[in-house]
Amino acid sequence: MKLQIYQVLHVASMVLLTAFIFQTFANPDPKNRRKTGMITGILALLMLIGGFGLVATMKVGFPWWVIVKLVCWLGLASISGMAYRKPQRIPLLTIVAIALILIAIITVYFRHVTAGSYE
């Protein structure tokens, strides 16, 4: 049961974080900066807690794919703040956000390939 709780926490916070990031890209109004920063920060923290809860529950140690997902998490956690500072770069930030999300998702499905296990 504990595994499912961490999975739901991780995936739900990822979906909501992605939604708020793209909401920021659509309307980078400076008066929403503080509220959006708090919400994305909380969601990023919940996503991190869920992810490390999954790693601890699965007892896999600290493999390469955890590092890749941490880099993706760090990029996603900081990208909405970048949209407020440099709104002219939103098209580039959109591509970067999509790339980070895709890399994180692909890593989930291909993490066992290098270990020789095809579960």
Jmol script that loads the backbone (N, CA, C; Angstrom):
load data "model"
ATOM      1  N   MET A   1       0.816  -1.201   0.000  1.00  0.00           N
ATOM      2  CA  MET A   1       0.000   0.000   0.000  1.00  0.00           C
ATOM      3  C   MET A   1       0.860   1.265   0.000  1.00  0.00           C
ATOM      4  N   LYS A   2       1.987   1.232   0.689  1.00  0.00           N
ATOM      5  CA  LYS A   2       2.847   2.393   0.786  1.00  0.00           C
ATOM      6  C   LYS A   2       3.390   2.796  -0.597  1.00  0.00           C
ATOM      7  N   LEU A   3       3.701   1.797  -1.432  1.00  0.00           N
ATOM      8  CA  LEU A   3       4.205   2.061  -2.776  1.00  0.00           C
ATOM      9  C   LEU A   3       3.180   2.850  -3.591  1.00  0.00           C
ATOM     10  N   GLN A   4       1.919   2.465  -3.522  1.00  0.00           N
ATOM     11  CA  GLN A   4       0.879   3.147  -4.284  1.00  0.00           C
ATOM     12  C   GLN A   4       0.683   4.594  -3.824  1.00  0.00           C
ATOM     13  N   ILE A   5       0.831   4.822  -2.541  1.00  0.00           N
ATOM     14  CA  ILE A   5       0.693   6.189  -2.013  1.00  0.00           C
ATOM     15  C   ILE A   5       1.785   7.080  -2.587  1.00  0.00           C
ATOM     16  N   TYR A   6       3.023   6.592  -2.597  1.00  0.00           N
ATOM     17  CA  TYR A   6       4.121   7.369  -3.162  1.00  0.00           C
ATOM     18  C   TYR A   6       3.956   7.552  -4.668  1.00  0.00           C
ATOM     19  N   GLN A   7       3.452   6.535  -5.362  1.00  0.00           N
ATOM     20  CA  GLN A   7       3.218   6.660  -6.801  1.00  0.00           C
ATOM     21  C   GLN A   7       2.180   7.746  -7.098  1.00  0.00           C
ATOM     22  N   VAL A   8       1.090   7.716  -6.373  1.00  0.00           N
ATOM     23  CA  VAL A   8       0.039   8.720  -6.588  1.00  0.00           C
ATOM     24  C   VAL A   8       0.563  10.117  -6.241  1.00  0.00           C
ATOM     25  N   LEU A   9       1.273  10.260  -5.141  1.00  0.00           N
ATOM     26  CA  LEU A   9       1.839  11.546  -4.747  1.00  0.00           C
ATOM     27  C   LEU A   9       2.796  12.068  -5.816  1.00  0.00           C
ATOM     28  N   HIS A  10       3.660  11.199  -6.302  1.00  0.00           N
ATOM     29  CA  HIS A  10       4.656  11.593  -7.295  1.00  0.00           C
ATOM     30  C   HIS A  10       4.006  11.991  -8.623  1.00  0.00           C
ATOM     31  N   VAL A  11       3.124  11.147  -9.132  1.00  0.00           N
ATOM     32  CA  VAL A  11       2.512  11.402 -10.441  1.00  0.00           C
ATOM     33  C   VAL A  11       1.542  12.586 -10.368  1.00  0.00           C
ATOM     34  N   ALA A  12       0.734  12.660  -9.328  1.00  0.00           N
ATOM     35  CA  ALA A  12      -0.218  13.768  -9.209  1.00  0.00           C
ATOM     36  C   ALA A  12       0.510  15.107  -9.099  1.00  0.00           C
ATOM     37  N   SER A  13       1.559  15.164  -8.292  1.00  0.00           N
ATOM     38  CA  SER A  13       2.290  16.426  -8.168  1.00  0.00           C
ATOM     39  C   SER A  13       3.022  16.758  -9.467  1.00  0.00           C
ATOM     40  N   MET A  14       3.468  15.736 -10.218  1.00  0.00           N
ATOM     41  CA  MET A  14       4.111  15.991 -11.505  1.00  0.00           C
ATOM     42  C   MET A  14       3.114  16.584 -12.502  1.00  0.00           C
ATOM     43  N   VAL A  15       1.924  16.020 -12.557  1.00  0.00           N
ATOM     44  CA  VAL A  15       0.906  16.520 -13.478  1.00  0.00           C
ATOM     45  C   VAL A  15       0.518  17.953 -13.114  1.00  0.00           C
ATOM     46  N   LEU A  16       0.296  18.208 -11.841  1.00  0.00           N
ATOM     47  CA  LEU A  16      -0.077  19.558 -11.415  1.00  0.00           C
ATOM     48  C   LEU A  16       1.056  20.556 -11.609  1.00  0.00           C
ATOM     49  N   LEU A  17       2.290  20.139 -11.333  1.00  0.00           N
ATOM     50  CA  LEU A  17       3.434  21.022 -11.555  1.00  0.00           C
ATOM     51  C   LEU A  17       3.549  21.384 -13.038  1.00  0.00           C
ATOM     52  N   THR A  18       3.374  20.400 -13.900  1.00  0.00           N
ATOM     53  CA  THR A  18       3.412  20.649 -15.337  1.00  0.00           C
ATOM     54  C   THR A  18       2.302  21.624 -15.744  1.00  0.00           C
ATOM     55  N   ALA A  19       1.128  21.437 -15.193  1.00  0.00           N
ATOM     56  CA  ALA A  19       0.012  22.335 -15.513  1.00  0.00           C
ATOM     57  C   ALA A  19       0.325  23.769 -15.093  1.00  0.00           C
ATOM     58  N   PHE A  20       0.869  23.947 -13.904  1.00  0.00           N
ATOM     59  CA  PHE A  20       1.181  25.304 -13.438  1.00  0.00           C
ATOM     60  C   PHE A  20       2.333  25.918 -14.223  1.00  0.00           C
ATOM     61  N   ILE A  21       3.282  25.103 -14.656  1.00  0.00           N
ATOM     62  CA  ILE A  21       4.376  25.631 -15.472  1.00  0.00           C
ATOM     63  C   ILE A  21       3.826  26.177 -16.783  1.00  0.00           C
ATOM     64  N   PHE A  22       2.960  25.398 -17.433  1.00  0.00           N
ATOM     65  CA  PHE A  22       2.429  25.861 -18.707  1.00  0.00           C
ATOM     66  C   PHE A  22       1.415  26.987 -18.530  1.00  0.00           C
ATOM     67  N   GLN A  23       0.777  27.062 -17.375  1.00  0.00           N
ATOM     68  CA  GLN A  23      -0.082  28.208 -17.079  1.00  0.00           C
ATOM     69  C   GLN A  23       0.777  29.466 -16.968  1.00  0.00           C
ATOM     70  N   THR A  24       1.935  29.331 -16.350  1.00  0.00           N
ATOM     71  CA  THR A  24       2.863  30.457 -16.247  1.00  0.00           C
ATOM     72  C   THR A  24       3.329  30.898 -17.627  1.00  0.00           C
ATOM     73  N   PHE A  25       3.601  29.928 -18.500  1.00  0.00           N
ATOM     74  CA  PHE A  25       4.021  30.274 -19.860  1.00  0.00           C
ATOM     75  C   PHE A  25       2.916  31.012 -20.608  1.00  0.00           C
ATOM     76  N   ALA A  26       1.672  30.650 -20.379  1.00  0.00           N
ATOM     77  CA  ALA A  26       0.552  31.271 -21.074  1.00  0.00           C
ATOM     78  C   ALA A  26       0.283  32.686 -20.574  1.00  0.00           C
ATOM     79  N   ASN A  27       0.533  32.948 -19.288  1.00  0.00           N
ATOM     80  CA  ASN A  27       0.235  34.251 -18.721  1.00  0.00           C
ATOM     81  C   ASN A  27       1.262  34.600 -17.645  1.00  0.00           C
ATOM     82  N   PRO A  28       2.435  35.095 -18.050  1.00  0.00           N
ATOM     83  CA  PRO A  28       3.462  35.443 -17.058  1.00  0.00           C
ATOM     84  C   PRO A  28       3.244  36.815 -16.424  1.00  0.00           C
ATOM     85  N   ASP A  29       2.064  37.026 -15.867  1.00  0.00           N
ATOM     86  CA  ASP A  29       1.718  38.301 -15.240  1.00  0.00           C
ATOM     87  C   ASP A  29       2.481  38.432 -13.917  1.00  0.00           C
ATOM     88  N   PRO A  30       3.243  39.517 -13.744  1.00  0.00           N
ATOM     89  CA  PRO A  30       4.051  39.686 -12.528  1.00  0.00           C
ATOM     90  C   PRO A  30       3.251  39.670 -11.222  1.00  0.00           C
ATOM     91  N   LYS A  31       1.964  40.033 -11.259  1.00  0.00           N
ATOM     92  CA  LYS A  31       1.206  40.027 -10.006  1.00  0.00           C
ATOM     93  C   LYS A  31       0.861  38.609  -9.545  1.00  0.00           C
ATOM     94  N   ASN A  32       0.996  37.607 -10.426  1.00  0.00           N
ATOM     95  CA  ASN A  32       0.773  36.208 -10.038  1.00  0.00           C
ATOM     96  C   ASN A  32       2.056  35.495  -9.645  1.00  0.00           C
ATOM     97  N   ARG A  33       3.171  36.194  -9.702  1.00  0.00           N
ATOM     98  CA  ARG A  33       4.484  35.568  -9.495  1.00  0.00           C
ATOM     99  C   ARG A  33       4.614  34.904  -8.125  1.00  0.00           C
ATOM    100  N   ARG A  34       4.226  35.585  -7.084  1.00  0.00           N
ATOM    101  CA  ARG A  34       4.391  35.045  -5.725  1.00  0.00           C
ATOM    102  C   ARG A  34       3.536  33.799  -5.507  1.00  0.00           C
ATOM    103  N   LYS A  35       2.265  33.873  -5.902  1.00  0.00           N
ATOM    104  CA  LYS A  35       1.355  32.735  -5.725  1.00  0.00           C
ATOM    105  C   LYS A  35       1.814  31.531  -6.543  1.00  0.00           C
ATOM    106  N   THR A  36       2.175  31.779  -7.795  1.00  0.00           N
ATOM    107  CA  THR A  36       2.638  30.692  -8.655  1.00  0.00           C
ATOM    108  C   THR A  36       3.940  30.102  -8.136  1.00  0.00           C
ATOM    109  N   GLY A  37       4.815  30.943  -7.650  1.00  0.00           N
ATOM    110  CA  GLY A  37       6.081  30.461  -7.079  1.00  0.00           C
ATOM    111  C   GLY A  37       5.861  29.560  -5.868  1.00  0.00           C
ATOM    112  N   MET A  38       4.920  29.940  -5.012  1.00  0.00           N
ATOM    113  CA  MET A  38       4.620  29.110  -3.845  1.00  0.00           C
ATOM    114  C   MET A  38       4.006  27.772  -4.259  1.00  0.00           C
ATOM    115  N   ILE A  39       3.056  27.829  -5.177  1.00  0.00           N
ATOM    116  CA  ILE A  39       2.378  26.600  -5.603  1.00  0.00           C
ATOM    117  C   ILE A  39       3.350  25.659  -6.309  1.00  0.00           C
ATOM    118  N   THR A  40       4.149  26.183  -7.234  1.00  0.00           N
ATOM    119  CA  THR A  40       5.096  25.313  -7.935  1.00  0.00           C
ATOM    120  C   THR A  40       6.175  24.794  -6.998  1.00  0.00           C
ATOM    121  N   GLY A  41       6.559  25.588  -6.021  1.00  0.00           N
ATOM    122  CA  GLY A  41       7.537  25.122  -5.037  1.00  0.00           C
ATOM    123  C   GLY A  41       7.004  23.983  -4.181  1.00  0.00           C
ATOM    124  N   ILE A  42       5.771  24.117  -3.732  1.00  0.00           N
ATOM    125  CA  ILE A  42       5.146  23.056  -2.930  1.00  0.00           C
ATOM    126  C   ILE A  42       4.971  21.798  -3.763  1.00  0.00           C
ATOM    127  N   LEU A  43       4.513  21.953  -4.999  1.00  0.00           N
ATOM    128  CA  LEU A  43       4.329  20.781  -5.870  1.00  0.00           C
ATOM    129  C   LEU A  43       5.661  20.111  -6.191  1.00  0.00           C
ATOM    130  N   ALA A  44       6.707  20.911  -6.403  1.00  0.00           N
ATOM    131  CA  ALA A  44       8.024  20.335  -6.661  1.00  0.00           C
ATOM    132  C   ALA A  44       8.526  19.565  -5.438  1.00  0.00           C
ATOM    133  N   LEU A  45       8.281  20.103  -4.249  1.00  0.00           N
ATOM    134  CA  LEU A  45       8.679  19.400  -3.031  1.00  0.00           C
ATOM    135  C   LEU A  45       7.909  18.094  -2.864  1.00  0.00           C
ATOM    136  N   LEU A  46       6.598  18.118  -3.121  1.00  0.00           N
ATOM    137  CA  LEU A  46       5.796  16.895  -3.041  1.00  0.00           C
ATOM    138  C   LEU A  46       6.254  15.862  -4.074  1.00  0.00           C
ATOM    139  N   MET A  47       6.619  16.342  -5.247  1.00  0.00           N
ATOM    140  CA  MET A  47       7.119  15.445  -6.282  1.00  0.00           C
ATOM    141  C   MET A  47       8.431  14.794  -5.842  1.00  0.00           C
ATOM    142  N   LEU A  48       9.305  15.558  -5.227  1.00  0.00           N
ATOM    143  CA  LEU A  48      10.576  15.036  -4.724  1.00  0.00           C
ATOM    144  C   LEU A  48      10.351  14.033  -3.596  1.00  0.00           C
ATOM    145  N   ILE A  49       9.461  14.349  -2.675  1.00  0.00           N
ATOM    146  CA  ILE A  49       9.152  13.430  -1.572  1.00  0.00           C
ATOM    147  C   ILE A  49       8.576  12.129  -2.110  1.00  0.00           C
ATOM    148  N   GLY A  50       7.640  12.234  -3.058  1.00  0.00           N
ATOM    149  CA  GLY A  50       7.065  11.036  -3.662  1.00  0.00           C
ATOM    150  C   GLY A  50       8.103  10.206  -4.391  1.00  0.00           C
ATOM    151  N   GLY A  51       8.987  10.859  -5.122  1.00  0.00           N
ATOM    152  CA  GLY A  51      10.029  10.149  -5.860  1.00  0.00           C
ATOM    153  C   GLY A  51      11.002   9.432  -4.943  1.00  0.00           C
ATOM    154  N   PHE A  52      11.481  10.117  -3.916  1.00  0.00           N
ATOM    155  CA  PHE A  52      12.407   9.461  -2.997  1.00  0.00           C
ATOM    156  C   PHE A  52      11.703   8.429  -2.127  1.00  0.00           C
ATOM    157  N   GLY A  53      10.421   8.631  -1.871  1.00  0.00           N
ATOM    158  CA  GLY A  53       9.656   7.596  -1.176  1.00  0.00           C
ATOM    159  C   GLY A  53       9.575   6.332  -2.016  1.00  0.00           C
ATOM    160  N   LEU A  54       9.383   6.496  -3.325  1.00  0.00           N
ATOM    161  CA  LEU A  54       9.365   5.341  -4.228  1.00  0.00           C
ATOM    162  C   LEU A  54      10.708   4.628  -4.258  1.00  0.00           C
ATOM    163  N   VAL A  55      11.785   5.406  -4.354  1.00  0.00           N
ATOM    164  CA  VAL A  55      13.128   4.808  -4.387  1.00  0.00           C
ATOM    165  C   VAL A  55      13.406   4.055  -3.090  1.00  0.00           C
ATOM    166  N   ALA A  56      13.018   4.633  -1.969  1.00  0.00           N
ATOM    167  CA  ALA A  56      13.245   3.969  -0.681  1.00  0.00           C
ATOM    168  C   ALA A  56      12.382   2.718  -0.536  1.00  0.00           C
ATOM    169  N   THR A  57      11.145   2.783  -0.990  1.00  0.00           N
ATOM    170  CA  THR A  57      10.242   1.638  -0.888  1.00  0.00           C
ATOM    171  C   THR A  57      10.688   0.497  -1.791  1.00  0.00           C
ATOM    172  N   MET A  58      11.182   0.835  -2.978  1.00  0.00           N
ATOM    173  CA  MET A  58      11.630  -0.192  -3.917  1.00  0.00           C
ATOM    174  C   MET A  58      13.006  -0.740  -3.562  1.00  0.00           C
ATOM    175  N   LYS A  59      13.742  -0.047  -2.680  1.00  0.00           N
ATOM    176  CA  LYS A  59      15.073  -0.473  -2.232  1.00  0.00           C
ATOM    177  C   LYS A  59      16.015  -0.723  -3.408  1.00  0.00           C
ATOM    178  N   VAL A  60      16.160   0.288  -4.269  1.00  0.00           N
ATOM    179  CA  VAL A  60      17.017   0.146  -5.436  1.00  0.00           C
ATOM    180  C   VAL A  60      18.353   0.866  -5.291  1.00  0.00           C
ATOM    181  N   GLY A  61      18.558   1.574  -4.209  1.00  0.00           N
ATOM    182  CA  GLY A  61      19.794   2.321  -4.037  1.00  0.00           C
ATOM    183  C   GLY A  61      19.709   3.674  -4.728  1.00  0.00           C
ATOM    184  N   PHE A  62      20.811   4.050  -5.377  1.00  0.00           N
ATOM    185  CA  PHE A  62      20.892   5.343  -6.070  1.00  0.00           C
ATOM    186  C   PHE A  62      21.427   5.130  -7.485  1.00  0.00           C
ATOM    187  N   PRO A  63      20.650   4.471  -8.350  1.00  0.00           N
ATOM    188  CA  PRO A  63      21.126   4.166  -9.703  1.00  0.00           C
ATOM    189  C   PRO A  63      21.153   5.393 -10.600  1.00  0.00           C
ATOM    190  N   TRP A  64      21.621   5.208 -11.831  1.00  0.00           N
ATOM    191  CA  TRP A  64      21.783   6.306 -12.791  1.00  0.00           C
ATOM    192  C   TRP A  64      20.477   7.015 -13.098  1.00  0.00           C
ATOM    193  N   TRP A  65      19.386   6.280 -13.157  1.00  0.00           N
ATOM    194  CA  TRP A  65      18.123   6.900 -13.557  1.00  0.00           C
ATOM    195  C   TRP A  65      17.579   7.841 -12.483  1.00  0.00           C
ATOM    196  N   VAL A  66      17.952   7.637 -11.234  1.00  0.00           N
ATOM    197  CA  VAL A  66      17.550   8.571 -10.170  1.00  0.00           C
ATOM    198  C   VAL A  66      18.241   9.918 -10.379  1.00  0.00           C
ATOM    199  N   ILE A  67      19.501   9.881 -10.787  1.00  0.00           N
ATOM    200  CA  ILE A  67      20.246  11.109 -11.045  1.00  0.00           C
ATOM    201  C   ILE A  67      19.639  11.860 -12.236  1.00  0.00           C
ATOM    202  N   VAL A  68      19.287  11.115 -13.294  1.00  0.00           N
ATOM    203  CA  VAL A  68      18.663  11.746 -14.467  1.00  0.00           C
ATOM    204  C   VAL A  68      17.346  12.411 -14.073  1.00  0.00           C
ATOM    205  N   LYS A  69      16.538  11.707 -13.289  1.00  0.00           N
ATOM    206  CA  LYS A  69      15.253  12.266 -12.878  1.00  0.00           C
ATOM    207  C   LYS A  69      15.433  13.447 -11.923  1.00  0.00           C
ATOM    208  N   LEU A  70      16.473  13.446 -11.108  1.00  0.00           N
ATOM    209  CA  LEU A  70      16.753  14.591 -10.235  1.00  0.00           C
ATOM    210  C   LEU A  70      17.109  15.827 -11.053  1.00  0.00           C
ATOM    211  N   VAL A  71      17.901  15.641 -12.105  1.00  0.00           N
ATOM    212  CA  VAL A  71      18.248  16.764 -12.973  1.00  0.00           C
ATOM    213  C   VAL A  71      16.987  17.312 -13.644  1.00  0.00           C
ATOM    214  N   CYS A  72      16.125  16.420 -14.131  1.00  0.00           N
ATOM    215  CA  CYS A  72      14.852  16.849 -14.737  1.00  0.00           C
ATOM    216  C   CYS A  72      13.987  17.584 -13.717  1.00  0.00           C
ATOM    217  N   TRP A  73      13.930  17.068 -12.496  1.00  0.00           N
ATOM    218  CA  TRP A  73      13.141  17.704 -11.434  1.00  0.00           C
ATOM    219  C   TRP A  73      13.671  19.102 -11.135  1.00  0.00           C
ATOM    220  N   LEU A  74      14.977  19.232 -11.031  1.00  0.00           N
ATOM    221  CA  LEU A  74      15.575  20.532 -10.732  1.00  0.00           C
ATOM    222  C   LEU A  74      15.255  21.549 -11.826  1.00  0.00           C
ATOM    223  N   GLY A  75      15.336  21.109 -13.078  1.00  0.00           N
ATOM    224  CA  GLY A  75      15.000  21.998 -14.186  1.00  0.00           C
ATOM    225  C   GLY A  75      13.539  22.420 -14.162  1.00  0.00           C
ATOM    226  N   LEU A  76      12.649  21.452 -13.937  1.00  0.00           N
ATOM    227  CA  LEU A  76      11.216  21.777 -13.891  1.00  0.00           C
ATOM    228  C   LEU A  76      10.864  22.653 -12.696  1.00  0.00           C
ATOM    229  N   ALA A  77      11.524  22.413 -11.577  1.00  0.00           N
ATOM    230  CA  ALA A  77      11.230  23.192 -10.374  1.00  0.00           C
ATOM    231  C   ALA A  77      11.611  24.668 -10.543  1.00  0.00           C
ATOM    232  N   SER A  78      12.593  24.930 -11.381  1.00  0.00           N
ATOM    233  CA  SER A  78      13.066  26.314 -11.517  1.00  0.00           C
ATOM    234  C   SER A  78      12.542  27.037 -12.756  1.00  0.00           C
ATOM    235  N   ILE A  79      11.891  26.329 -13.643  1.00  0.00           N
ATOM    236  CA  ILE A  79      11.568  26.914 -14.946  1.00  0.00           C
ATOM    237  C   ILE A  79      10.452  27.969 -14.894  1.00  0.00           C
ATOM    238  N   SER A  80       9.505  27.851 -13.970  1.00  0.00           N
ATOM    239  CA  SER A  80       8.448  28.872 -13.927  1.00  0.00           C
ATOM    240  C   SER A  80       9.000  30.220 -13.443  1.00  0.00           C
ATOM    241  N   GLY A  81       9.969  30.184 -12.555  1.00  0.00           N
ATOM    242  CA  GLY A  81      10.611  31.427 -12.127  1.00  0.00           C
ATOM    243  C   GLY A  81      11.360  32.098 -13.267  1.00  0.00           C
ATOM    244  N   MET A  82      11.945  31.277 -14.135  1.00  0.00           N
ATOM    245  CA  MET A  82      12.643  31.825 -15.300  1.00  0.00           C
ATOM    246  C   MET A  82      11.672  32.516 -16.250  1.00  0.00           C
ATOM    247  N   ALA A  83      10.453  31.994 -16.362  1.00  0.00           N
ATOM    248  CA  ALA A  83       9.457  32.583 -17.256  1.00  0.00           C
ATOM    249  C   ALA A  83       9.083  33.993 -16.802  1.00  0.00           C
ATOM    250  N   TYR A  84       9.069  34.238 -15.500  1.00  0.00           N
ATOM    251  CA  TYR A  84       8.758  35.578 -15.001  1.00  0.00           C
ATOM    252  C   TYR A  84       9.920  36.542 -15.212  1.00  0.00           C
ATOM    253  N   ARG A  85      11.141  36.029 -15.104  1.00  0.00           N
ATOM    254  CA  ARG A  85      12.293  36.909 -15.256  1.00  0.00           C
ATOM    255  C   ARG A  85      12.560  37.254 -16.717  1.00  0.00           C
ATOM    256  N   LYS A  86      12.374  36.282 -17.607  1.00  0.00           N
ATOM    257  CA  LYS A  86      12.654  36.480 -19.031  1.00  0.00           C
ATOM    258  C   LYS A  86      11.462  36.022 -19.869  1.00  0.00           C
ATOM    259  N   PRO A  87      10.381  36.783 -19.901  1.00  0.00           N
ATOM    260  CA  PRO A  87       9.198  36.354 -20.655  1.00  0.00           C
ATOM    261  C   PRO A  87       9.448  36.213 -22.155  1.00  0.00           C
ATOM    262  N   GLN A  88      10.445  36.897 -22.687  1.00  0.00           N
ATOM    263  CA  GLN A  88      10.742  36.762 -24.110  1.00  0.00           C
ATOM    264  C   GLN A  88      11.331  35.392 -24.443  1.00  0.00           C
ATOM    265  N   ARG A  89      11.767  34.648 -23.448  1.00  0.00           N
ATOM    266  CA  ARG A  89      12.344  33.307 -23.663  1.00  0.00           C
ATOM    267  C   ARG A  89      11.342  32.179 -23.449  1.00  0.00           C
ATOM    268  N   ILE A  90      10.086  32.490 -23.314  1.00  0.00           N
ATOM    269  CA  ILE A  90       9.066  31.466 -23.054  1.00  0.00           C
ATOM    270  C   ILE A  90       9.015  30.393 -24.147  1.00  0.00           C
ATOM    271  N   PRO A  91       9.158  30.732 -25.437  1.00  0.00           N
ATOM    272  CA  PRO A  91       9.174  29.647 -26.436  1.00  0.00           C
ATOM    273  C   PRO A  91      10.305  28.639 -26.202  1.00  0.00           C
ATOM    274  N   LEU A  92      11.490  29.124 -25.861  1.00  0.00           N
ATOM    275  CA  LEU A  92      12.612  28.236 -25.562  1.00  0.00           C
ATOM    276  C   LEU A  92      12.351  27.450 -24.277  1.00  0.00           C
ATOM    277  N   LEU A  93      11.821  28.108 -23.255  1.00  0.00           N
ATOM    278  CA  LEU A  93      11.518  27.430 -21.995  1.00  0.00           C
ATOM    279  C   LEU A  93      10.454  26.349 -22.187  1.00  0.00           C
ATOM    280  N   THR A  94       9.527  26.577 -23.100  1.00  0.00           N
ATOM    281  CA  THR A  94       8.508  25.572 -23.390  1.00  0.00           C
ATOM    282  C   THR A  94       9.154  24.311 -23.958  1.00  0.00           C
ATOM    283  N   ILE A  95      10.063  24.487 -24.887  1.00  0.00           N
ATOM    284  CA  ILE A  95      10.771  23.337 -25.467  1.00  0.00           C
ATOM    285  C   ILE A  95      11.590  22.619 -24.404  1.00  0.00           C
ATOM    286  N   VAL A  96      12.266  23.367 -23.555  1.00  0.00           N
ATOM    287  CA  VAL A  96      13.069  22.771 -22.492  1.00  0.00           C
ATOM    288  C   VAL A  96      12.177  21.997 -21.515  1.00  0.00           C
ATOM    289  N   ALA A  97      11.036  22.573 -21.148  1.00  0.00           N
ATOM    290  CA  ALA A  97      10.120  21.896 -20.220  1.00  0.00           C
ATOM    291  C   ALA A  97       9.596  20.601 -20.827  1.00  0.00           C
ATOM    292  N   ILE A  98       9.208  20.640 -22.087  1.00  0.00           N
ATOM    293  CA  ILE A  98       8.719  19.426 -22.748  1.00  0.00           C
ATOM    294  C   ILE A  98       9.820  18.378 -22.809  1.00  0.00           C
ATOM    295  N   ALA A  99      11.042  18.796 -23.123  1.00  0.00           N
ATOM    296  CA  ALA A  99      12.165  17.858 -23.188  1.00  0.00           C
ATOM    297  C   ALA A  99      12.438  17.229 -21.822  1.00  0.00           C
ATOM    298  N   LEU A 100      12.422  18.036 -20.761  1.00  0.00           N
ATOM    299  CA  LEU A 100      12.670  17.501 -19.415  1.00  0.00           C
ATOM    300  C   LEU A 100      11.583  16.509 -19.000  1.00  0.00           C
ATOM    301  N   ILE A 101      10.351  16.821 -19.321  1.00  0.00           N
ATOM    302  CA  ILE A 101       9.249  15.922 -18.987  1.00  0.00           C
ATOM    303  C   ILE A 101       9.380  14.609 -19.752  1.00  0.00           C
ATOM    304  N   LEU A 102       9.680  14.702 -21.043  1.00  0.00           N
ATOM    305  CA  LEU A 102       9.840  13.479 -21.846  1.00  0.00           C
ATOM    306  C   LEU A 102      11.027  12.639 -21.388  1.00  0.00           C
ATOM    307  N   ILE A 103      12.131  13.282 -21.056  1.00  0.00           N
ATOM    308  CA  ILE A 103      13.302  12.542 -20.565  1.00  0.00           C
ATOM    309  C   ILE A 103      12.966  11.822 -19.266  1.00  0.00           C
ATOM    310  N   ALA A 104      12.264  12.501 -18.364  1.00  0.00           N
ATOM    311  CA  ALA A 104      11.894  11.873 -17.091  1.00  0.00           C
ATOM    312  C   ALA A 104      10.968  10.681 -17.312  1.00  0.00           C
ATOM    313  N   ILE A 105      10.005  10.817 -18.216  1.00  0.00           N
ATOM    314  CA  ILE A 105       9.070   9.719 -18.477  1.00  0.00           C
ATOM    315  C   ILE A 105       9.776   8.555 -19.171  1.00  0.00           C
ATOM    316  N   ILE A 106      10.602   8.854 -20.162  1.00  0.00           N
ATOM    317  CA  ILE A 106      11.330   7.798 -20.870  1.00  0.00           C
ATOM    318  C   ILE A 106      12.257   7.049 -19.922  1.00  0.00           C
ATOM    319  N   THR A 107      12.869   7.772 -18.990  1.00  0.00           N
ATOM    320  CA  THR A 107      13.764   7.142 -18.022  1.00  0.00           C
ATOM    321  C   THR A 107      13.032   6.092 -17.186  1.00  0.00           C
ATOM    322  N   VAL A 108      11.773   6.345 -16.858  1.00  0.00           N
ATOM    323  CA  VAL A 108      10.992   5.382 -16.079  1.00  0.00           C
ATOM    324  C   VAL A 108      10.868   4.061 -16.824  1.00  0.00           C
ATOM    325  N   TYR A 109      10.617   4.138 -18.117  1.00  0.00           N
ATOM    326  CA  TYR A 109      10.353   2.924 -18.883  1.00  0.00           C
ATOM    327  C   TYR A 109      11.610   2.209 -19.362  1.00  0.00           C
ATOM    328  N   PHE A 110      12.740   2.911 -19.420  1.00  0.00           N
ATOM    329  CA  PHE A 110      13.969   2.291 -19.888  1.00  0.00           C
ATOM    330  C   PHE A 110      15.016   2.123 -18.785  1.00  0.00           C
ATOM    331  N   ARG A 111      14.641   2.281 -17.545  1.00  0.00           N
ATOM    332  CA  ARG A 111      15.610   2.178 -16.454  1.00  0.00           C
ATOM    333  C   ARG A 111      16.138   0.764 -16.263  1.00  0.00           C
ATOM    334  N   HIS A 112      15.391  -0.245 -16.645  1.00  0.00           N
ATOM    335  CA  HIS A 112      15.820  -1.629 -16.458  1.00  0.00           C
ATOM    336  C   HIS A 112      16.631  -2.164 -17.620  1.00  0.00           C
ATOM    337  N   VAL A 113      16.679  -1.439 -18.735  1.00  0.00           N
ATOM    338  CA  VAL A 113      17.364  -1.942 -19.924  1.00  0.00           C
ATOM    339  C   VAL A 113      18.858  -2.108 -19.680  1.00  0.00           C
ATOM    340  N   THR A 114      19.501  -1.137 -19.023  1.00  0.00           N
ATOM    341  CA  THR A 114      20.937  -1.231 -18.805  1.00  0.00           C
ATOM    342  C   THR A 114      21.278  -2.239 -17.722  1.00  0.00           C
ATOM    343  N   ALA A 115      20.343  -2.540 -16.858  1.00  0.00           N
ATOM    344  CA  ALA A 115      20.596  -3.512 -15.788  1.00  0.00           C
ATOM    345  C   ALA A 115      20.428  -4.937 -16.269  1.00  0.00           C
ATOM    346  N   GLY A 116      19.886  -5.112 -17.475  1.00  0.00           N
ATOM    347  CA  GLY A 116      19.686  -6.453 -18.009  1.00  0.00           C
ATOM    348  C   GLY A 116      18.397  -7.100 -17.563  1.00  0.00           C
ATOM    349  N   SER A 117      17.569  -6.372 -16.862  1.00  0.00           N
ATOM    350  CA  SER A 117      16.297  -6.875 -16.390  1.00  0.00           C
ATOM    351  C   SER A 117      15.173  -6.233 -17.193  1.00  0.00           C
ATOM    352  N   TYR A 118      14.295  -7.042 -17.733  1.00  0.00           N
ATOM    353  CA  TYR A 118      13.217  -6.526 -18.564  1.00  0.00           C
ATOM    354  C   TYR A 118      11.880  -6.829 -17.928  1.00  0.00           C
ATOM    355  N   GLU A 119      11.597  -6.203 -16.819  1.00  0.00           N
ATOM    356  CA  GLU A 119      10.336  -6.445 -16.090  1.00  0.00           C
ATOM    357  C   GLU A 119       9.181  -5.781 -16.784  1.00  0.00           C
TER     358      GLU A 119
END
end "model"
wireframe off; spacefill off
backbone 0.3
color backbone group
